[in-house]
Amino acid sequence: MFNHILIATDGSDLEQVAVQTGLELAKALGAKVGHAPKLESYMTLPASVENSLQKTQEWLRELRVNAELEDNEEALSVLRVVLHRLRDRLPREEAVDLGAQLPNIIQGFYYESWQPSLMPLRTRAKRPFLENVATDLDPQRNEPDRLVRDVFKLLACHCDPREISRIINQLPEDIRSLWPDPSLTVRHRLSTENYS
């Protein structure tokens, strides 16, 4: 995939976020890291890229804290696995609609290795769904149920509630039970919007 990651620094407030994200991405991919100081004289990142980078960091930090994960690298791994398993269970159109709700950087991981012609998978029960997640996770992890619930809560708190409702309605009842109570996510969203 990527053999070399170039991390640009420009002295901005987002520099630390960019460096941390770049290092975690390089570590996860086994890539070498390069540094380009004062890159602003060569290029300026569009606001949409900076915004996506910031949102990605916020999502990873929130998942790391809620799921009690070691670092953002582990949070990214968990997020990727659960998103892939959910994506592969949804009809194509719904999978694309969910992808549109994600920050751009997470979208890249979401669509990684996607084969829409093979979708949706017919996993009808919670147990095989969780077993598939567990197979894809670090073998040391033995709580796929909790991790799936934490990712679903993250999605429910950050994505459009109508989209989440459509996703939930596409899933078998057994898998639906992994999603948080909608009233809790609405209250969470309102409390964070009022104080941010």
DATA-V765535 format. One record per pair of residues at least 4 apart in sequence whose ideal C-beta (glycine too) atoms are under 6 Angstrom apart, sorted by the first residue. I is the first residue (numbers start at 1). GAP is how many residues later the second one is. If there is no record, write none. Layout:
i:I gap:GAP
i:I gap:GAP
//
This chain:
i:1 gap:28
i:2 gap:27
i:2 gap:29
i:3 gap:28
i:4 gap:27
i:4 gap:28
i:5 gap:17
i:5 gap:21
i:5 gap:26
i:5 gap:28
i:6 gap:28
i:6 gap:30
i:7 gap:12
i:7 gap:15
i:7 gap:28
i:8 gap:28
i:8 gap:31
i:9 gap:6
i:9 gap:28
i:10 gap:29
i:10 gap:30
i:14 gap:4
i:14 gap:36
i:17 gap:40
i:24 gap:48
i:24 gap:49
i:26 gap:5
i:26 gap:7
i:27 gap:46
i:28 gap:45
i:40 gap:4
i:45 gap:4
i:45 gap:5
i:47 gap:4
i:52 gap:51
i:52 gap:52
i:52 gap:53
i:55 gap:48
i:56 gap:47
i:56 gap:49
i:56 gap:50
i:60 gap:12
i:60 gap:15
i:60 gap:16
i:63 gap:4
i:63 gap:12
i:63 gap:16
i:63 gap:91
i:64 gap:5
i:64 gap:8
i:64 gap:11
i:66 gap:84
i:67 gap:80
i:67 gap:83
i:69 gap:5
i:69 gap:6
i:70 gap:4
i:78 gap:69
i:79 gap:4
i:79 gap:72
i:80 gap:29
i:81 gap:52
i:81 gap:55
i:81 gap:56
i:82 gap:66
i:82 gap:69
i:83 gap:4
i:83 gap:27
i:85 gap:47
i:85 gap:48
i:87 gap:8
i:88 gap:31
i:88 gap:33
i:89 gap:31
i:89 gap:32
i:89 gap:34
i:90 gap:4
i:90 gap:5
i:90 gap:30
i:90 gap:80
i:91 gap:29
i:92 gap:24
i:92 gap:27
i:94 gap:76
i:97 gap:66
i:98 gap:69
i:99 gap:8
i:99 gap:11
i:101 gap:58
i:101 gap:62
i:102 gap:4
i:102 gap:5
i:102 gap:8
i:106 gap:4
i:123 gap:5
i:123 gap:6
i:124 gap:48
i:125 gap:49
i:126 gap:48
i:126 gap:49
i:129 gap:46
i:130 gap:14
i:130 gap:15
i:133 gap:11
i:133 gap:15
i:134 gap:10
i:137 gap:4
i:144 gap:4
i:148 gap:30
i:149 gap:29
i:152 gap:26
i:152 gap:27
i:153 gap:27
i:155 gap:4
i:156 gap:8
i:156 gap:24
i:156 gap:29
i:157 gap:28
i:157 gap:31
i:157 gap:32
i:159 gap:4
i:159 gap:5
i:168 gap:8
i:168 gap:11
i:171 gap:4
i:171 gap:5
i:180 gap:4
i:180 gap:5
i:192 gap:4
//
